[in-house]
Amino acid sequence: MQCLFISAALLPLLVFLKINIMHTTTKWIKELSFEGSHENHVVHIDTTKEGSTGMNPKRLLLCSLSACSGMDVVGILDKMKVKYSKLEITAEAQQTEEHPKVFKEIFLTYTTDAPKEDADKVKRAVELSKDKYCGISAMLAKHCPIHFNIVHV
């Protein structure tokens, strides 16, 4: 793995040149608690121990996958003019037993109240997100399979 160090002073120049660099800052708070931020947005990252102040990093990654895909699905369903008022995505992952403990498989369940006659459109929206649009899905799929199912309520 190569490491590239960029001076903070160069970031405005890179943005001006339209080089696609994403920037966040993560600060240690105490014990195993951290705070990740970008501009005015803050997320708390912690362990799963009692008294934790946030999600652990792997659960946060699963939430990021779900939200990334969910944003795609919402946009696609809206373009398809599918009526719905609920979209909930549940993510589960199996991990290896040895360190580093990585995901072996990811399972996503999309629950929606879209009409059953639009089931094919919902499935197509999820497939497009998984296979074409969601960058987090694309990155994770290089490491482990991502499976999905859709539940209509």
N, C-alpha and C positions, 0 to 999 in steps of 0.2 A: 504494500500500500504506500502510495506517495503522499507526502504531506506538503501542503502549500500554505505558507503564512502570508497574510495580506495585512499591511499596516492599516489601522483604522483611519488614518489620514487619506488613504487611497480610496476608501469606499465611495465618497461623493463623486470622484472622478470615474470610477467604474459604473456607477449609476448613470452618470451623464453620458458615458459611452454606450449605454444600454447593454452592458454585460449582465447577464442574468445571474446575479448572486443573491442568495437569501441570507439574511442576517438575524440572529437571535442572541440573547445574552442569558446565561444561566448562572445564578448566584447561590452559593451555599448559605443557608440560613442558620441551621444548627443540626446536630446529630446527623441524620440521613435525610434532612429536609432541604429542598432546593426550590428556587423560584425562577421560572423561565419567563422571559419577557421579549416583546417586540413592540416598540412604540408605547401605546397606552394599554396594551393587552398583557395580562399576567396569568400564568397557570402555576399551581402549586404541585410539586412532584415530591413524593415521599415513599416510604416503605409501606407495607401492609400491616405493620405493627400497630398495637393499640395506641391511640393518641396521634396518629399520623394526620398530616394537614393536607394531603392530596393523594392522587392516584400514583401507583408505582409506574415506572417508565414503560413497561410492557403493556399494561392496561391502557395507558395513555396512547400508545401506538395503535392498539386495537380501536380505541375511540377515534383516533385520527383517520384510520382506514374507513371506519363506518361513516364518519362525517364527510370525508372526501367523496366516497361513493354516493352517500345520500344527497349531497349537493348536485352531483351529476344526474342522479335519478329524478330529483325534483325538476331540474331544468329540462330534461328530456320529456318527462311526463307532461309538463306544462306546454311544451312545443307540440306534443301529440294531442293536446287538449283533453287529457284524461282528468276527470274529476275525482278528487280525493281530499280528505281532511286529516289523514293520519299516515305517517310513515315512521316506523320505528325499526331500527337495525340493531340486532343483538349479535355480538361477536364472541366466539369462543375459540381458544387455541390450545392444542396439545403441545407440550414442551418436552424437550429431551431431558433425561435424568442427570446427565453429566454437564459440567461447566465447560464452556459457557452454555447456559440453558437457553436454547433457541426454539423457535416455533417449528414443529414438525408439520402441522396442518392447521389451517384456519377455516372455521365454519361461520358463515354469515346467514342470519335469518332476517329477511325483510318482511315486516308485518304492515299491511296497508288495508285501508277500507275502500280502495278503488273498486269499481264495479267488476263483478266476475267476468262480464263480457269484454273487459279490457285486460284480462289476464295475460294475453299474448303481448300486449304493449308494455305492461309492467315487466314481464320477463325480458323483453328486448331492451328496455331501458337499463335493467340491472346488468345484462350481458355487455351492453355498450360501455357502461361504467367500468366494469371489471376488465374488459379486454382492450378498451381503446382510450378512455378519458382519465381515469383515476390514476394519478402518478404514484400514489402510495401503494395501490394494488399492484401496479407494474413492478415497483421495486421489491415488494414482498414476494410476489409470484416467482421472482428469480431464485428465491430461496426455498419456498415451500408451496404446496398446492393450496388454493383458496377455493372452497366450495360454497355454494349458496342454495338456499331454498326460499320460497315466497309463500307467505301465509296471508290469505284474504279473510278479513273479519267483517 
